[in-house]
Amino acid sequence: MNIIPGGASVGIPGSITVREIGVIEKLKERGNTVFHHGDPSLSPEDKRKMLKN
């Protein structure tokens, strides 16, 4: 968390470990934009759109 600037956009792959240790929530809480293409709530089309960005 110390090396990621507050407010930075962060891409998260489908890492189970990152989800389990709470990194995604901590990044969102401090104002980072998080692109998490491993999010199970995303449709296949939404995942494709996210990966293009």
ZIGI-V623435 format. One record per backbone hydrogen bond with DSSP energy under -1.0 kcal/mol. CO is the residue of the C=O (numbers start at 1). NH is the residue of the N-H. If there is no record, write none. Layout:
BEGIN
{{CO:NH} {CO:NH}}
END
This chain:
BEGIN
{{5:8} {10:35} {12:37} {13:15} {15:19} {16:20} {17:21} {18:23} {19:22} {22:26} {23:27} {24:28} {25:29} {26:30} {27:32} {28:31} {33:10} {35:12} {36:39} {39:42} {43:47} {44:48} {45:49} {46:50} {47:51} {48:52}}
END
